């Protein structure tokens, strides 16, 4: 009789341990997935702030009657690519196009000393530089959250729970091929 009670206690204890591991793993995956979603929202917010600054910068430059319409068109198109991006790859591609267009704009600005000295333009340029830093910080936080989730998805026993409930690995931000080389800007 005592041996049967011991077996039930051991079996019950093992069952409770399995349930606790299951619940803990599932909740850990949910938390990690939510951290990724939050980090992605912060990335989108940083890019949106950047996108919101650009029309003001373009309008200020237009006020100086710059005839380099091609550069302003490129900026508008690249800004649209960033705004419509739904994945890190799409965002990275749009960001690369936008960065190139902004670099070309800054070269154009060199031809207009009054514009370079304009307080509004300088303020917008400073805000844009600060926003670029925020974008990098938020991308780094996103990549860290993705790493945490992806590790949980691959580790035992949470990998079993992840596959049962459809948790999938997320994509990290990666630099585009050739990003280590500074873009060449020329108007010739």
N, C-alpha and C positions, 0 to 999 in steps of 0.2 A: 504494500500500500504506500509506504513512504517513497519507494523507488518510482512509483507512478507519478506521485506529486512532484518529485524532483524533475522528472522528464517534462511534465507540463510546465513547470517553472522555467526550465532551460529553453524549451520550445517557445514559450511565451516571450521570454526575454530576447531570444534571437529574432522573433517576429517584430517585436517593438524596435529593436536595433535596426533591422532592415527598413522598417517604415520611417524611422528617424533619418536614416541615410537618404532614402528616397525623397522625403520632404525637403531635407536640407539641400540636396543637390538641385532639385527642381526650383526651389526658392532662390538659390544662388544663380541659376541660369536666368530666371526672370529678372533679378536685380541687375545682372550684367547686361542683359538685353535692353533694359530700360536705361542703363547708363549710356549705352551706345546711342539710343534714340535721343537722349538728352544732349549728348555731345554733338550729334549730327545737327540738332536744332541750333546749337550754339555756333557751329560752323556756318550754317545757312544764315544765321543772324549777322555774323561778322561779314560775310560776303554781301548781304543785303545792305549793310551800312556802307560798305565800299561802293556798291552799285548806286546807292542814293547820293553819294558825294560826287560821283562822276558827272552827272548832268550839270551840277553847279559849276564844276571846274570847266566843263565844255562851254557853258554859257558865258563864263568870265572870259575865256579865250576868244569866243566868237565876238564878244564886245570890242575886241581890238581889231576886228575886221581881217582876221587871218583868212587867207584864201586857200589854205591847204584843207579843202573840204574832204579829201580822201581820208585823211587822218581822223577827222571827226566822225566820218561814216564808219570807219573801222572800229572806233571806240564804241559807237552805238551798237553795232552788230555783235561785238564781243561781249558787251554788257548784257545783251539779250541772251547770248549763249549761257552766261553764268546764271542769269535769273531763271532759265528754264532747266538747268541741270538737276537731275534726280539721283545721280550716283557720284561717288568720288571721282571716277574716271571722266565723266562728263564735265564735272566741275573743274577738274585739273586741266582739261582741254580748253575750256572756255577761259579759265584763268590765264593760261599761257597766251592765248590770243589777245586778251585784255592787257596783260603786262607788256606785250610787244607794242600794242597800239599806244599805250600810255608812254612808253619809252620814246616812241616817235613824236608824240605830242610835246614831250619835254625838250626834244631837239628843236622843234618848231618854235617853242617859247624862247629859246636862246636868241632868235632873230628879233625879238621884241623887248628891248630893255625896259620900256615903260611898264609892260605887262609883268616882267620879272619883279619889278619894284612895287606892284600893286598890292595893297594890304589884303584885299579880299582873296586874290590869287595865292598869296603866300600863306594865308590862313588855311585855305582849302588844301594846299599842297602839304602843309603840316598835318592836317587832319587825315589826309590820305595816307601819309607815311605812318601815322599812329594806327590807322585801321589795318594797314598791311601787317603790322606787328601783331595785332589782335587776331587776324586771320591765321597767322602762323601758330600762335598759341592755341587757338581753338582746334586747328587741324592736328596739332600734337596731342591734345587731350582726347580728341576723337580716336586717333590711332591707338592710344593707350587703352581706351575703353574697348575698342575692337579686339586688341590683343588679349585682354582679360577674358572677354566672352569666348573668343576662339580657343583659348587654352582650356577653359571649362568644358567646351563642347568636345574637345579631344581627350580629356582626362577621364579615367575610370573612377567611379561608376557613373559620373554625370554624363559621359558620352552615351550611355544606354538610355538615360532619361531624355537627353537632347534628341536622340533619334526617335524616341517614342512620341515626343510632343512637337516635333518639327522645328526645333531650333537649328538655324543654319549659320555657317560661318559668314562673317561680314567682310566686305572689301575695305582695305586700308587705302589711305592716300599715298601715292607714290609719285615721285618726280617723273616727268616725261623724259623719254630718251633725248639726250642732248641738253637737258636743263642746266647742266653744269657749265655750259658754254654761254657766255653773255651774248644776247642777240645783237646783230650788227644792224645799225639803223643808217639808212642812206636815202637821200632824196634825188639822187642822180639817175 
